[in-house]
Amino acid sequence: MSVGRSDDRRRHFSRRKVCRFCVDKNQKIDYKDARLLRLFISERAKIVPRRISGNCARHQRLVMTAIKRARNIALLPVGGPHV
């Protein structure tokens, strides 16, 4: 029972991530830009979720579609045990 301790109730709030594509309007999401898309896939070639990447919902959908297109023409690796 920790009646006098405020450590239990204290939570760590980190700074909210902002969507890099909303901030910089000149940056375009293109399936041919493998260098940019590599930022949004993990070491195991999985697509990084929104809460980690900091993208807004609209741009996360566009990034996901671009990654899938780049995988289709072998610009990016496809996830699985052989990666």
MMTF fields as JSON, N, C-alpha, C and O atoms, coordinates in Angstrom:
{
  "mmtfVersion": "1.0.0",
  "mmtfProducer": "UNKNOWN",
  "numBonds": 331,
  "numAtoms": 332,
  "numGroups": 83,
  "numChains": 1,
  "numModels": 1,
  "chainsPerModel": [1],
  "groupsPerChain": [83],
  "chainIdList": ["A"],
  "bondAtomList": [4, 2, 8, 6, 12, 10, 16, 14, 20, 18, 24, 22, 28, 26, 32, 30, 36, 34, 40, 38, 44, 42, 48, 46, 52, 50, 56, 54, 60, 58, 64, 62, 68, 66, 72, 70, 76, 74, 80, 78, 84, 82, 88, 86, 92, 90, 96, 94, 100, 98, 104, 102, 108, 106, 112, 110, 116, 114, 120, 118, 124, 122, 128, 126, 132, 130, 136, 134, 140, 138, 144, 142, 148, 146, 152, 150, 156, 154, 160, 158, 164, 162, 168, 166, 172, 170, 176, 174, 180, 178, 184, 182, 188, 186, 192, 190, 196, 194, 200, 198, 204, 202, 208, 206, 212, 210, 216, 214, 220, 218, 224, 222, 228, 226, 232, 230, 236, 234, 240, 238, 244, 242, 248, 246, 252, 250, 256, 254, 260, 258, 264, 262, 268, 266, 272, 270, 276, 274, 280, 278, 284, 282, 288, 286, 292, 290, 296, 294, 300, 298, 304, 302, 308, 306, 312, 310, 316, 314, 320, 318, 324, 322, 328, 326],
  "bondOrderList": [1, 1, 1, 1, 1, 1, 1, 1, 1, 1, 1, 1, 1, 1, 1, 1, 1, 1, 1, 1, 1, 1, 1, 1, 1, 1, 1, 1, 1, 1, 1, 1, 1, 1, 1, 1, 1, 1, 1, 1, 1, 1, 1, 1, 1, 1, 1, 1, 1, 1, 1, 1, 1, 1, 1, 1, 1, 1, 1, 1, 1, 1, 1, 1, 1, 1, 1, 1, 1, 1, 1, 1, 1, 1, 1, 1, 1, 1, 1, 1, 1, 1],
  "groupList": [{"groupName": "MET", "atomNameList": ["N", "CA", "C", "O"], "elementList": ["N", "C", "C", "O"], "formalChargeList": [0, 0, 0, 0], "bondAtomList": [1, 0, 2, 1, 3, 2], "bondOrderList": [1, 1, 2], "singleLetterCode": "M", "chemCompType": "L-PEPTIDE LINKING"}, {"groupName": "SER", "atomNameList": ["N", "CA", "C", "O"], "elementList": ["N", "C", "C", "O"], "formalChargeList": [0, 0, 0, 0], "bondAtomList": [1, 0, 2, 1, 3, 2], "bondOrderList": [1, 1, 2], "singleLetterCode": "S", "chemCompType": "L-PEPTIDE LINKING"}, {"groupName": "VAL", "atomNameList": ["N", "CA", "C", "O"], "elementList": ["N", "C", "C", "O"], "formalChargeList": [0, 0, 0, 0], "bondAtomList": [1, 0, 2, 1, 3, 2], "bondOrderList": [1, 1, 2], "singleLetterCode": "V", "chemCompType": "L-PEPTIDE LINKING"}, {"groupName": "GLY", "atomNameList": ["N", "CA", "C", "O"], "elementList": ["N", "C", "C", "O"], "formalChargeList": [0, 0, 0, 0], "bondAtomList": [1, 0, 2, 1, 3, 2], "bondOrderList": [1, 1, 2], "singleLetterCode": "G", "chemCompType": "PEPTIDE LINKING"}, {"groupName": "ARG", "atomNameList": ["N", "CA", "C", "O"], "elementList": ["N", "C", "C", "O"], "formalChargeList": [0, 0, 0, 0], "bondAtomList": [1, 0, 2, 1, 3, 2], "bondOrderList": [1, 1, 2], "singleLetterCode": "R", "chemCompType": "L-PEPTIDE LINKING"}, {"groupName": "ASP", "atomNameList": ["N", "CA", "C", "O"], "elementList": ["N", "C", "C", "O"], "formalChargeList": [0, 0, 0, 0], "bondAtomList": [1, 0, 2, 1, 3, 2], "bondOrderList": [1, 1, 2], "singleLetterCode": "D", "chemCompType": "L-PEPTIDE LINKING"}, {"groupName": "HIS", "atomNameList": ["N", "CA", "C", "O"], "elementList": ["N", "C", "C", "O"], "formalChargeList": [0, 0, 0, 0], "bondAtomList": [1, 0, 2, 1, 3, 2], "bondOrderList": [1, 1, 2], "singleLetterCode": "H", "chemCompType": "L-PEPTIDE LINKING"}, {"groupName": "PHE", "atomNameList": ["N", "CA", "C", "O"], "elementList": ["N", "C", "C", "O"], "formalChargeList": [0, 0, 0, 0], "bondAtomList": [1, 0, 2, 1, 3, 2], "bondOrderList": [1, 1, 2], "singleLetterCode": "F", "chemCompType": "L-PEPTIDE LINKING"}, {"groupName": "LYS", "atomNameList": ["N", "CA", "C", "O"], "elementList": ["N", "C", "C", "O"], "formalChargeList": [0, 0, 0, 0], "bondAtomList": [1, 0, 2, 1, 3, 2], "bondOrderList": [1, 1, 2], "singleLetterCode": "K", "chemCompType": "L-PEPTIDE LINKING"}, {"groupName": "CYS", "atomNameList": ["N", "CA", "C", "O"], "elementList": ["N", "C", "C", "O"], "formalChargeList": [0, 0, 0, 0], "bondAtomList": [1, 0, 2, 1, 3, 2], "bondOrderList": [1, 1, 2], "singleLetterCode": "C", "chemCompType": "L-PEPTIDE LINKING"}, {"groupName": "ASN", "atomNameList": ["N", "CA", "C", "O"], "elementList": ["N", "C", "C", "O"], "formalChargeList": [0, 0, 0, 0], "bondAtomList": [1, 0, 2, 1, 3, 2], "bondOrderList": [1, 1, 2], "singleLetterCode": "N", "chemCompType": "L-PEPTIDE LINKING"}, {"groupName": "GLN", "atomNameList": ["N", "CA", "C", "O"], "elementList": ["N", "C", "C", "O"], "formalChargeList": [0, 0, 0, 0], "bondAtomList": [1, 0, 2, 1, 3, 2], "bondOrderList": [1, 1, 2], "singleLetterCode": "Q", "chemCompType": "L-PEPTIDE LINKING"}, {"groupName": "ILE", "atomNameList": ["N", "CA", "C", "O"], "elementList": ["N", "C", "C", "O"], "formalChargeList": [0, 0, 0, 0], "bondAtomList": [1, 0, 2, 1, 3, 2], "bondOrderList": [1, 1, 2], "singleLetterCode": "I", "chemCompType": "L-PEPTIDE LINKING"}, {"groupName": "TYR", "atomNameList": ["N", "CA", "C", "O"], "elementList": ["N", "C", "C", "O"], "formalChargeList": [0, 0, 0, 0], "bondAtomList": [1, 0, 2, 1, 3, 2], "bondOrderList": [1, 1, 2], "singleLetterCode": "Y", "chemCompType": "L-PEPTIDE LINKING"}, {"groupName": "ALA", "atomNameList": ["N", "CA", "C", "O"], "elementList": ["N", "C", "C", "O"], "formalChargeList": [0, 0, 0, 0], "bondAtomList": [1, 0, 2, 1, 3, 2], "bondOrderList": [1, 1, 2], "singleLetterCode": "A", "chemCompType": "L-PEPTIDE LINKING"}, {"groupName": "LEU", "atomNameList": ["N", "CA", "C", "O"], "elementList": ["N", "C", "C", "O"], "formalChargeList": [0, 0, 0, 0], "bondAtomList": [1, 0, 2, 1, 3, 2], "bondOrderList": [1, 1, 2], "singleLetterCode": "L", "chemCompType": "L-PEPTIDE LINKING"}, {"groupName": "GLU", "atomNameList": ["N", "CA", "C", "O"], "elementList": ["N", "C", "C", "O"], "formalChargeList": [0, 0, 0, 0], "bondAtomList": [1, 0, 2, 1, 3, 2], "bondOrderList": [1, 1, 2], "singleLetterCode": "E", "chemCompType": "L-PEPTIDE LINKING"}, {"groupName": "PRO", "atomNameList": ["N", "CA", "C", "O"], "elementList": ["N", "C", "C", "O"], "formalChargeList": [0, 0, 0, 0], "bondAtomList": [1, 0, 2, 1, 3, 2], "bondOrderList": [1, 1, 2], "singleLetterCode": "P", "chemCompType": "L-PEPTIDE LINKING"}, {"groupName": "THR", "atomNameList": ["N", "CA", "C", "O"], "elementList": ["N", "C", "C", "O"], "formalChargeList": [0, 0, 0, 0], "bondAtomList": [1, 0, 2, 1, 3, 2], "bondOrderList": [1, 1, 2], "singleLetterCode": "T", "chemCompType": "L-PEPTIDE LINKING"}],
  "groupTypeList": [0, 1, 2, 3, 4, 1, 5, 5, 4, 4, 4, 6, 7, 1, 4, 4, 8, 2, 9, 4, 7, 9, 2, 5, 8, 10, 11, 8, 12, 5, 13, 8, 5, 14, 4, 15, 15, 4, 15, 7, 12, 1, 16, 4, 14, 8, 12, 2, 17, 4, 4, 12, 1, 3, 10, 9, 14, 4, 6, 11, 4, 15, 2, 0, 18, 14, 12, 8, 4, 14, 4, 10, 12, 14, 15, 15, 17, 2, 3, 3, 17, 6, 2],
  "groupIdList": [1, 2, 3, 4, 5, 6, 7, 8, 9, 10, 11, 12, 13, 14, 15, 16, 17, 18, 19, 20, 21, 22, 23, 24, 25, 26, 27, 28, 29, 30, 31, 32, 33, 34, 35, 36, 37, 38, 39, 40, 41, 42, 43, 44, 45, 46, 47, 48, 49, 50, 51, 52, 53, 54, 55, 56, 57, 58, 59, 60, 61, 62, 63, 64, 65, 66, 67, 68, 69, 70, 71, 72, 73, 74, 75, 76, 77, 78, 79, 80, 81, 82, 83],
  "secStructList": [7, 7, 1, 1, 7, 1, 6, 6, 6, 7, 7, 7, 7, 7, 7, 7, 7, 7, 7, 2, 2, 2, 2, 7, 6, 6, 7, 7, 7, 7, 6, 6, 7, 2, 2, 2, 2, 4, 4, 4, 5, 7, 6, 6, 1, 7, 5, 7, 7, 2, 2, 2, 2, 7, 7, 7, 2, 2, 2, 2, 2, 2, 2, 2, 2, 2, 2, 2, 2, 2, 2, 2, 6, 6, 1, 1, 7, 7, 7, 1, 6, 6, 7],
  "xCoordList": [0.838, 0.0, 0.88, 1.663, 0.751, 1.6, 0.725, 0.37, 0.396, -0.496, 0.238, -0.28, 1.451, 2.158, 3.041, 3.636, 3.142, 4.065, 3.35, 2.324, 3.885, 3.309, 3.984, 3.582, 5.024, 5.744, 4.861, 5.008, 3.936, 3.079, 2.11, 1.78, 1.667, 0.669, 1.303, 0.629, 2.577, 3.26, 3.532, 4.085, 3.149, 3.369, 4.321, 4.405, 5.026, 5.958, 5.277, 4.946, 5.072, 4.472, 5.572, 6.244, 5.74, 6.74, 6.092, 4.869, 6.926, 6.443, 5.741, 6.218, 4.63, 3.86, 4.623, 5.132, 4.693, 5.379, 4.489, 3.267, 5.113, 4.357, 4.667, 5.753, 3.722, 3.877, 4.875, 4.693, 5.918, 6.954, 6.439, 6.958, 5.428, 4.894, 3.937, 3.796, 3.281, 2.422, 3.266, 2.896, 4.398, 5.274, 5.962, 5.986, 6.521, 7.233, 6.381, 6.361, 5.691, 4.772, 5.503, 4.894, 6.8, 7.558, 7.968, 8.294, 7.954, 8.369, 7.219, 6.134, 7.469, 6.44, 6.687, 7.83, 5.615, 5.699, 5.65, 4.648, 6.757, 6.857, 7.385, 8.335, 6.792, 7.207, 8.607, 9.234, 9.104, 10.442, 11.541, 12.722, 11.153, 12.112, 12.341, 11.774, 13.173, 13.403, 14.122, 13.911, 14.953, 15.682, 14.719, 14.9, 13.718, 12.721, 11.858, 11.566, 11.455, 10.563, 11.248, 10.575, 12.564, 13.286, 13.171, 13.339, 12.885, 12.691, 11.429, 11.296, 10.511, 9.22, 9.069, 7.96, 10.173, 10.115, 11.162, 12.218, 10.854, 11.742, 12.862, 12.933, 13.741, 14.838, 14.319, 14.959, 13.171, 12.578, 11.633, 10.832, 11.727, 10.973, 9.48, 8.679, 9.094, 7.686, 7.423, 8.311, 6.213, 5.849, 5.675, 4.961, 6.333, 6.292, 4.922, 4.445, 4.273, 2.948, 2.978, 4.026, 1.814, 1.65, 2.138, 2.772, 1.848, 2.201, 3.702, 4.183, 4.45, 5.91, 6.5, 7.423, 5.979, 6.537, 6.156, 6.913, 4.983, 4.555, 3.781, 3.465, 3.468, 2.707, 1.245, 0.729, 0.584, -0.863, -1.507, -0.827, -2.792, -3.478, -3.408, -3.183, -3.599, -3.591, -2.24, -2.159, -1.177, 0.146, 0.631, 1.419, 0.169, 0.536, -0.05, 0.603, -1.272, -1.872, -1.083, -0.858, -0.665, 0.113, 1.478, 1.955, 2.11, 3.395, 3.236, 4.061, 2.171, 1.925, 1.727, 2.271, 0.958, 0.731, 2.026, 2.287, 2.84, 4.11, 5.072, 5.788, 5.096, 5.966, 5.539, 6.381, 4.245, 3.753, 4.063, 4.38, 3.975, 4.319, 5.813, 6.221, 6.633, 8.078, 8.488, 9.431, 7.789, 8.066, 7.702, 8.375, 6.643, 6.155, 7.171, 7.282, 7.905, 8.911, 10.327, 11.305, 10.428, 11.692, 12.642, 13.859, 12.106, 12.953, 13.172, 14.182, 12.218, 12.301, 12.121, 11.473, 12.69, 12.528, 11.124, 10.45, 10.707, 9.429, 9.696, 10.649, 8.864, 9.057, 8.912, 8.37, 9.396, 9.306, 10.552, 11.469, 10.611, 11.76, 13.045, 14.127, 12.951, 14.134, 14.797, 15.739, 14.332, 14.883, 16.258, 16.873],
  "yCoordList": [-1.186, 0.0, 1.245, 1.459, 2.037, 3.221, 4.47, 5.058, 4.849, 5.993, 7.299, 8.196, 7.414, 8.68, 8.838, 9.899, 7.822, 7.899, 8.378, 7.821, 9.389, 9.888, 9.269, 9.523, 8.444, 7.823, 6.853, 6.706, 6.189, 5.215, 5.875, 5.318, 7.051, 7.729, 8.595, 9.016, 8.861, 9.712, 8.927, 7.828, 9.489, 8.826, 9.661, 10.88, 8.99, 9.672, 9.923, 8.983, 11.186, 11.554, 12.073, 13.057, 11.399, 11.86, 12.824, 12.915, 13.524, 14.514, 13.816, 12.793, 14.356, 13.752, 13.883, 14.952, 12.78, 12.787, 13.456, 13.305, 14.185, 14.846, 14.159, 13.614, 14.195, 13.555, 14.364, 15.563, 13.7, 14.397, 14.87, 15.839, 14.198, 14.578, 15.766, 16.545, 15.905, 17.072, 18.318, 19.419, 18.144, 19.277, 19.776, 20.979, 18.86, 19.229, 18.844, 17.684, 19.81, 19.553, 19.168, 18.596, 19.473, 19.163, 17.7, 17.2, 17.011, 15.61, 14.734, 14.726, 14.007, 13.167, 11.703, 11.275, 10.949, 9.51, 8.846, 8.925, 8.186, 7.548, 6.139, 5.931, 5.181, 3.794, 3.539, 2.539, 4.435, 4.266, 4.788, 4.527, 5.527, 6.088, 5.093, 5.231, 4.098, 3.024, 3.542, 3.015, 4.545, 5.088, 5.685, 5.49, 6.395, 6.962, 5.866, 5.904, 4.907, 3.858, 2.926, 2.315, 2.8, 1.957, 2.475, 1.715, 3.764, 4.333, 3.792, 3.85, 3.27, 2.831, 1.318, 0.81, 0.589, -0.854, -1.245, -0.621, -2.29, -2.727, -3.588, -3.813, -4.069, -4.937, -6.231, -6.821, -6.662, -7.906, -7.658, -8.524, -6.477, -6.072, -5.96, -6.169, -5.63, -5.39, -3.89, -3.09, -3.514, -2.104, -1.58, -2.171, -0.47, 0.128, 0.769, 1.484, 0.537, 1.105, 2.615, 3.211, 3.2, 4.646, 5.209, 6.263, 4.517, 5.042, 5.111, 5.865, 4.333, 4.364, 5.307, 6.062, 5.272, 6.117, 7.584, 8.47, 7.849, 9.228, 9.797, 10.987, 8.976, 9.453, 9.65, 9.017, 10.534, 10.655, 9.501, 8.8, 9.305, 8.158, 8.193, 7.166, 9.362, 9.493, 9.133, 8.371, 9.682, 9.425, 8.013, 7.44, 7.45, 6.066, 5.122, 4.159, 5.395, 4.581, 4.71, 3.719, 5.926, 6.134, 5.46, 4.898, 5.512, 4.852, 3.342, 2.678, 2.801, 1.365, 0.902, -0.126, 1.649, 1.306, 1.382, 0.529, 2.408, 2.565, 1.43, 0.942, 1.005, -0.107, -1.382, -2.143, -1.617, -2.829, -2.819, -3.861, -1.658, -1.556, -1.762, -2.42, -1.192, -1.35, -2.803, -3.287, -3.498, -4.922, -5.73, -6.702, -5.32, -6.043, -6.021, -6.987, -4.928, -4.853, -5.02, -4.639, -5.593, -6.0, -4.848, -5.016, -3.688, -2.605, -2.721, -2.253, -3.349, -3.569, -5.049, -5.762, -5.519, -6.94, -7.241, -6.392, -8.475, -8.957, -9.696, -10.471, -9.469, -10.116, -11.616, -12.153, -12.286, -13.736, -14.337, -13.604, -15.657, -16.293, -16.241, -16.461, -15.962, -15.946, -14.585, -14.428, -13.6, -12.236, -12.16, -11.094],
  "zCoordList": [0.0, 0.0, 0.0, 0.925, -1.008, -1.129, -1.065, -2.086, 0.146, 0.33, 0.099, -0.567, 0.647, 0.578, -0.64, -0.831, -1.464, -2.599, -3.854, -4.246, -4.468, -5.718, -6.931, -8.066, -6.689, -7.806, -8.585, -9.798, -7.874, -8.52, -9.489, -10.536, -9.13, -9.968, -11.04, -11.98, -10.908, -11.875, -13.151, -13.11, -14.256, -15.543, -16.376, -16.223, -17.247, -18.132, -19.47, -20.191, -19.796, -21.073, -21.983, -21.675, -23.1, -24.049, -25.038, -25.136, -25.751, -26.71, -27.871, -28.363, -28.302, -29.374, -30.683, -31.018, -31.416, -32.695, -33.739, -33.722, -34.63, -35.692, -37.016, -37.211, -37.894, -39.197, -40.028, -40.239, -40.491, -41.258, -42.609, -43.164, -43.142, -44.448, -44.333, -45.276, -43.181, -42.959, -42.696, -43.104, -42.017, -41.714, -42.972, -43.233, -43.753, -44.975, -46.18, -46.591, -46.731, -47.845, -49.132, -50.036, -49.226, -50.436, -50.508, -51.585, -49.378, -49.351, -49.844, -49.262, -50.91, -51.526, -51.201, -51.044, -51.103, -50.884, -52.249, -52.96, -52.604, -53.91, -53.723, -52.969, -54.389, -54.228, -54.78, -54.432, -55.638, -56.213, -55.293, -55.522, -54.25, -53.293, -52.154, -51.07, -52.415, -51.434, -50.194, -49.102, -50.335, -49.186, -48.155, -46.953, -48.611, -47.705, -47.09, -45.894, -47.886, -47.397, -46.412, -45.582, -46.481, -45.525, -44.099, -43.145, -43.95, -42.613, -41.947, -40.725, -42.743, -42.224, -42.207, -42.039, -42.379, -42.193, -41.153, -41.054, -40.375, -39.308, -39.879, -41.087, -38.987, -39.412, -40.016, -40.885, -39.557, -40.047, -41.213, -41.563, -41.815, -43.008, -42.756, -43.667, -41.514, -41.225, -41.279, -40.987, -41.65, -41.714, -40.294, -39.484, -40.008, -38.672, -38.457, -39.339, -37.312, -37.071, -36.855, -36.608, -36.955, -36.831, -35.516, -35.485, -34.433, -33.107, -32.912, -32.067, -33.685, -33.595, -34.636, -34.332, -35.855, -36.914, -36.744, -37.141, -36.155, -35.957, -37.128, -37.135, -38.12, -39.267, -38.905, -37.984, -39.641, -39.497, -40.267, -41.017, -40.088, -40.686, -42.21, -42.851, -42.777, -44.241, -44.828, -45.791, -44.249, -44.785, -44.458, -45.211, -43.345, -43.047, -44.099, -44.501, -44.544, -45.602, -46.9, -47.595, -47.226, -48.45, -48.365, -49.351, -47.191, -46.995, -47.123, -47.75, -46.529, -46.588, -48.03, -48.432, -48.8, -50.205, -51.006, -51.854, -50.734, -51.447, -51.103, -51.977, -49.843, -49.446, -50.15, -50.625, -50.22, -50.878, -52.367, -52.942, -52.994, -54.412, -54.633, -55.59, -53.737, -53.855, -53.626, -54.251, -52.739, -52.533, -53.771, -54.114, -54.429, -55.606, -56.75, -57.504, -56.875, -57.936, -57.377, -58.022, -56.175, -55.536, -55.223, -55.297, -54.876, -54.378, -52.882, -52.357, -52.192, -50.75, -50.45, -51.216, -49.338, -48.998, -48.499, -47.915, -48.745, -48.259, -46.953, -46.869, -45.927, -44.637, -44.711, -45.677, -43.694, -43.635, -43.033, -42.661, -42.928, -42.283, -43.102, -42.557, -44.375, -45.235, -45.35, -46.127, -44.599, -44.704, -44.104, -44.103]
}
